[in-house]
Amino acid sequence: MELIKTTQQGLLRDADTKAIINTNISEYEHILEKRRQAKNIQTVQHQIDSLRNEFSELKTMIIQLINGKA
């Protein structure tokens, strides 16, 4: 695999595949951290949505119980 320098610092091009390769480790770790954070945000959002649905169901059940007693 032959790597060719590019005009961008920290980036090299693979001569065979023409792929751009990032050789900047700190930037790569930063990207991975951003992905982890995005995944965590999605997980938290899913949990919040689930709780909203459960509270809505509970609210509906309470209203039905109240209306049944009245």
Buried (B, 14 or more C-beta within 10 A) or exposed (E): EEEEEEEEEEBBBEEEEEEEBEEEEEEEEEEEEEEEEEEEEEEEEEEEEEEEEEEEEEEEEEEEEEEEEE
